């Protein structure tokens, strides 16, 4: 299957701010994980998806009240039961956060089950992301 991006946007409101008056990291993580979940749900049923690990998520600069943040998430690697998403958050053209999340496909008993998804990276950018994700998938 091809790598297909999912995009979400959020307006940063007062309720999203921390004590410094910038975007609260917890809110950003919520949106980050949600975008990755939507990307995974394009391949497996949403009720089977469990977040296992958030990797390498680093804020590069603060986000201010009233700014619109754009998240782009895409599944870049599929294991036997897992999917790894890359999520990038931007404000305008500026990258604020870029990282990976591992999701696991689980059955009704909560145990991992195979999903039979195969991801094929064809674009240079996606191949590079897939190589980064492989290092996380050990």
Backbone as CSV, one residue per row, in Angstrom:
resi,resn,N_x,N_y,N_z,CA_x,CA_y,CA_z,C_x,C_y,C_z
1,UNK,0.839,-1.181,0.000,0.000,0.000,0.000,0.883,1.243,0.000
2,UNK,0.389,2.269,-0.637,1.117,3.530,-0.684,1.025,4.268,0.643
3,UNK,1.962,5.157,0.851,1.939,6.022,2.030,1.036,7.209,1.718
4,UNK,-0.022,7.357,2.514,-1.013,8.404,2.294,-1.070,9.298,3.528
5,UNK,-0.797,10.597,3.375,-0.823,11.483,4.547,-2.244,11.844,4.993
6,UNK,-2.370,12.052,6.290,-3.599,12.546,6.916,-3.254,13.899,7.523
7,UNK,-4.109,14.889,7.322,-3.841,16.230,7.837,-4.954,16.662,8.778
8,UNK,-4.556,17.238,9.918,-5.509,17.844,10.846,-5.004,19.245,11.178
9,UNK,-5.926,20.102,11.555,-5.552,21.474,11.949,-6.289,21.833,13.232
10,UNK,-5.627,22.669,14.028,-6.228,23.143,15.276,-5.867,24.610,15.483
11,UNK,-6.836,25.369,15.925,-6.616,26.746,16.343,-6.212,26.717,17.809
12,UNK,-5.099,27.343,18.161,-4.642,27.377,19.552,-5.460,28.428,20.299
13,UNK,-6.250,27.941,21.277,-7.141,28.803,22.064,-6.615,28.931,23.493
14,UNK,-7.238,29.796,24.270,-6.832,30.009,25.668,-6.766,28.704,26.449
15,UNK,-7.737,27.819,26.240,-7.784,26.553,26.979,-6.608,25.636,26.634
16,UNK,-5.883,25.926,25.551,-4.762,25.097,25.104,-3.415,25.583,25.624
17,UNK,-3.411,26.668,26.395,-2.159,27.303,26.812,-1.641,26.779,28.145
18,UNK,-0.326,26.868,28.309,0.310,26.534,29.580,0.516,27.807,30.406
19,UNK,1.233,27.697,31.506,1.468,28.834,32.398,2.407,29.891,31.790
20,UNK,3.016,29.576,30.647,3.857,30.556,29.941,3.079,31.293,28.855
21,UNK,1.812,30.889,28.659,0.990,31.516,27.629,1.246,30.976,26.229
22,UNK,1.875,29.787,26.152,2.114,29.132,24.863,1.422,27.766,24.876
23,UNK,1.397,27.112,23.715,0.711,25.828,23.607,1.233,24.828,24.632
24,UNK,0.321,24.282,25.422,0.621,23.276,26.442,1.060,21.986,25.748
25,UNK,2.189,21.436,26.162,2.729,20.227,25.531,1.727,19.072,25.581
26,UNK,0.982,18.964,26.667,-0.007,17.889,26.787,-1.084,17.975,25.710
27,UNK,-1.515,19.178,25.380,-2.524,19.362,24.320,-1.905,18.998,22.970
28,UNK,-0.647,19.435,22.758,0.012,19.115,21.506,0.152,17.607,21.349
29,UNK,0.522,16.910,22.421,0.653,15.449,22.356,-0.695,14.806,22.028
30,UNK,-1.769,15.321,22.617,-3.114,14.802,22.316,-3.385,14.894,20.809
31,UNK,-3.125,16.039,20.220,-3.367,16.240,18.790,-2.404,15.401,17.947
32,UNK,-1.174,15.265,18.396,-0.136,14.480,17.727,-0.573,13.011,17.629
33,UNK,-0.974,12.450,18.775,-1.407,11.048,18.829,-2.690,10.849,18.021
34,UNK,-3.606,11.787,18.115,-4.864,11.712,17.375,-4.616,11.667,15.858
35,UNK,-3.703,12.478,15.364,-3.388,12.488,13.931,-2.795,11.147,13.505
36,UNK,-1.890,10.618,14.306,-1.316,9.307,14.001,-2.356,8.211,14.014
37,UNK,-3.287,8.287,14.958,-4.374,7.307,15.034,-5.222,7.343,13.767
38,UNK,-5.513,8.541,13.280,-6.295,8.662,12.043,-5.547,8.060,10.860
39,UNK,-4.227,8.243,10.829,-3.423,7.645,9.759,-3.471,6.120,9.843
40,UNK,-3.368,5.579,11.055,-3.429,4.120,11.244,-4.806,3.570,10.895
41,UNK,-5.843,4.345,11.201,-7.221,3.902,10.948,-7.532,3.778,9.456
42,UNK,-6.675,4.314,8.602,-6.849,4.118,7.162,-6.500,2.679,6.764
43,UNK,-5.814,1.943,7.654,-5.357,0.584,7.353,-5.999,-0.499,8.205
44,UNK,-6.306,-0.168,9.466,-6.911,-1.167,10.367,-8.055,-0.502,11.127
45,UNK,-9.014,-1.300,11.617,-10.150,-0.713,12.334,-9.705,0.075,13.563
46,UNK,-10.281,1.246,13.737,-9.894,2.139,14.836,-10.036,1.454,16.199
47,UNK,-11.027,0.571,16.351,-11.218,-0.091,17.646,-10.092,-1.077,17.965
48,UNK,-9.252,-1.401,16.991,-8.130,-2.320,17.207,-6.813,-1.595,17.493
49,UNK,-6.802,-0.274,17.423,-5.554,0.483,17.502,-5.238,0.900,18.937
50,UNK,-4.007,0.582,19.355,-3.517,0.981,20.672,-2.175,1.685,20.470
51,UNK,-2.001,2.816,21.140,-0.725,3.549,21.086,0.265,2.851,22.017
52,UNK,1.414,2.477,21.481,2.417,1.771,22.265,3.555,2.681,22.711
53,UNK,4.034,3.557,21.800,5.218,4.342,22.125,5.259,5.623,21.293
54,UNK,5.618,6.716,21.931,5.859,7.983,21.238,7.373,8.167,21.227
55,UNK,7.941,8.342,20.025,9.388,8.412,19.862,9.828,9.798,19.401
56,UNK,10.913,10.301,19.956,11.650,11.450,19.416,10.816,12.697,19.167
57,UNK,9.935,13.030,20.048,9.096,14.214,19.869,9.761,15.385,20.593
58,UNK,10.222,16.379,19.838,10.928,17.524,20.415,10.313,18.816,19.878
59,UNK,9.911,19.716,20.795,9.420,21.045,20.408,10.606,21.875,19.927
60,UNK,10.500,22.490,18.755,11.581,23.330,18.229,11.370,24.799,18.552
61,UNK,10.123,25.192,18.814,9.837,26.572,19.225,8.424,26.625,19.793
62,UNK,8.125,27.621,20.617,6.788,27.720,21.207,5.730,28.109,20.166
63,UNK,4.508,27.733,20.466,3.358,28.080,19.619,2.485,29.042,20.407
64,UNK,2.058,30.104,19.754,1.342,31.190,20.425,-0.180,31.074,20.281
65,UNK,-0.869,31.746,21.169,-2.321,31.877,21.120,-2.739,32.416,19.751
66,UNK,-3.765,31.801,19.162,-4.300,32.265,17.883,-3.637,31.667,16.661
67,UNK,-2.523,30.970,16.852,-1.884,30.339,15.698,-2.640,29.059,15.318
68,UNK,-2.570,28.721,14.045,-3.185,27.479,13.563,-2.066,26.485,13.336
69,UNK,-2.173,25.334,14.011,-1.173,24.283,13.860,-1.708,23.239,12.894
70,UNK,-0.815,22.749,12.048,-1.171,21.741,11.049,-0.350,20.489,11.329
71,UNK,-1.028,19.366,11.512,-0.379,18.084,11.722,-0.522,17.254,10.453
72,UNK,0.586,16.672,10.014,0.549,15.736,8.900,1.091,14.417,9.421
73,UNK,0.271,13.381,9.333,0.666,12.056,9.811,0.564,11.040,8.700
74,UNK,1.502,10.106,8.714,1.447,9.033,7.728,2.115,7.788,8.282
75,UNK,1.536,6.654,7.961,2.123,5.380,8.355,3.286,5.123,7.412
76,UNK,4.479,4.968,7.976,5.670,4.803,7.148,6.263,3.398,7.228
77,UNK,5.815,2.612,8.221,6.359,1.259,8.364,5.326,0.360,9.021
78,UNK,5.216,-0.852,8.492,4.316,-1.851,9.071,5.131,-3.057,9.504
79,UNK,4.966,-3.444,10.767,5.523,-4.706,11.251,4.432,-5.763,11.148
80,UNK,4.580,-6.853,11.857,3.574,-7.921,11.808,2.272,-7.494,12.494
81,UNK,2.399,-6.837,13.651,1.228,-6.379,14.392,1.241,-4.874,14.627
82,UNK,2.342,-4.224,14.254,2.500,-2.798,14.545,2.504,-1.943,13.289
83,UNK,2.204,-0.664,13.499,2.303,0.357,12.467,3.057,1.528,13.083
84,UNK,4.011,2.080,12.342,4.727,3.250,12.839,4.353,4.451,11.979
85,UNK,3.893,5.503,12.667,3.494,6.738,11.993,4.550,7.804,12.225
86,UNK,4.758,8.628,11.206,5.538,9.846,11.358,4.540,10.988,11.397
87,UNK,4.692,11.875,12.368,3.806,13.030,12.491,4.665,14.280,12.543
88,UNK,4.282,15.266,11.738,4.968,16.548,11.711,3.942,17.640,12.009
89,UNK,4.287,18.540,12.927,3.419,19.674,13.233,4.104,20.936,12.743
90,UNK,3.350,21.760,12.027,3.863,23.023,11.490,2.930,24.173,11.853
91,UNK,3.522,25.343,11.927,2.770,26.594,11.941,3.256,27.332,10.703
92,UNK,2.366,27.497,9.748,2.787,28.049,8.457,3.796,27.112,7.833
93,UNK,4.946,27.659,7.434,6.006,26.844,6.831,7.033,26.358,7.851
94,UNK,6.835,26.700,9.124,7.819,26.374,10.156,7.492,25.057,10.837
95,UNK,8.440,24.117,10.783,8.274,22.850,11.493,8.492,23.078,12.982
96,UNK,7.516,22.657,13.778,7.581,22.834,15.231,7.942,21.522,15.917
97,UNK,7.339,20.422,15.482,7.569,19.102,16.068,7.570,18.071,14.944
98,UNK,8.455,17.082,15.058,8.451,15.953,14.132,8.848,14.733,14.941
99,UNK,8.079,13.668,14.843,8.393,12.465,15.603,7.624,11.271,15.085
100,UNK,7.740,10.162,15.803,7.116,8.902,15.407,6.275,8.344,16.546
101,UNK,5.276,7.550,16.181,4.457,6.835,17.149,4.292,5.407,16.659
102,UNK,4.440,4.447,17.569,4.156,3.050,17.252,2.770,2.710,17.778
103,UNK,1.944,2.188,16.880,0.614,1.689,17.228,0.626,0.178,17.058
104,UNK,-0.210,-0.506,17.830,-0.323,-1.954,17.738,-1.769,-2.316,17.427
105,UNK,-1.935,-3.308,16.564,-3.239,-3.862,16.210,-3.576,-4.944,17.238
106,UNK,-4.654,-4.766,17.992,-5.018,-5.729,19.037,-6.404,-6.310,18.776
107,UNK,-6.608,-7.526,19.284,-7.911,-8.180,19.203,-8.762,-7.818,20.405
108,UNK,-9.913,-8.459,20.506,-10.862,-8.180,21.601,-10.262,-8.439,22.984
109,UNK,-9.301,-9.358,23.061,-8.678,-9.665,24.352,-7.527,-8.716,24.690
110,UNK,-7.259,-7.748,23.798,-6.198,-6.776,24.035,-4.813,-7.255,23.646
111,UNK,-4.709,-8.443,23.079,-3.427,-9.001,22.655,-3.142,-8.634,21.203
112,UNK,-1.872,-8.407,20.850,-1.522,-8.077,19.466,-1.930,-9.176,18.486
113,UNK,-2.451,-8.737,17.337,-2.808,-9.673,16.267,-2.255,-9.129,14.943
114,UNK,-1.902,-10.022,14.012,-1.391,-9.571,12.711,-2.420,-8.724,11.967
115,UNK,-1.939,-7.747,11.223,-2.838,-6.875,10.461,-2.717,-7.062,8.954
116,UNK,-1.678,-7.728,8.488,-1.461,-8.001,7.054,-1.328,-6.742,6.199
117,UNK,-0.851,-5.659,6.793,-0.627,-4.412,6.056,0.826,-4.392,5.580
118,UNK,1.023,-4.002,4.336,2.365,-3.813,3.786,2.430,-2.377,3.281
119,UNK,3.437,-1.648,3.725,3.612,-0.256,3.319,4.790,-0.179,2.346
120,UNK,4.568,0.472,1.207,5.630,0.631,0.220,5.961,2.109,0.052
121,UNK,7.158,2.447,0.461,7.625,3.825,0.298,8.230,3.960,-1.098
122,UNK,7.774,4.959,-1.853,8.298,5.173,-3.201,8.974,6.545,-3.333
123,UNK,8.504,7.518,-2.561,9.108,8.855,-2.610,10.362,8.878,-1.740
124,UNK,11.357,9.635,-2.160,12.621,9.723,-1.431,12.412,10.101,0.038
125,UNK,11.552,11.077,0.277,11.259,11.529,1.642,10.668,10.396,2.481
126,UNK,9.751,9.625,1.900,9.115,8.525,2.631,10.087,7.373,2.879
127,UNK,10.982,7.123,1.927,11.997,6.081,2.111,12.901,6.454,3.289
128,UNK,13.284,7.723,3.378,14.120,8.188,4.495,13.387,8.029,5.824
129,UNK,12.090,8.376,5.855,11.301,8.218,7.085,11.174,6.741,7.455
130,UNK,10.994,5.895,6.450,10.886,4.461,6.699,12.184,3.919,7.315
131,UNK,13.317,4.404,6.826,14.603,3.971,7.385,14.749,4.418,8.843
132,UNK,14.311,5.635,9.145,14.333,6.112,10.540,13.431,5.245,11.404
133,UNK,12.249,4.919,10.887,11.280,4.109,11.641,11.803,2.706,11.904
134,UNK,12.549,2.142,10.962,13.105,0.798,11.136,14.033,0.747,12.347
135,UNK,14.725,1.837,12.610,15.626,1.892,13.763,14.859,1.879,15.081
136,UNK,13.604,2.308,15.056,12.748,2.325,16.243,12.095,0.965,16.473
137,UNK,11.990,0.184,15.420,11.190,-1.053,15.401,11.992,-2.285,15.815
138,UNK,12.898,-2.122,16.743,13.718,-3.266,17.171,13.182,-3.886,18.410
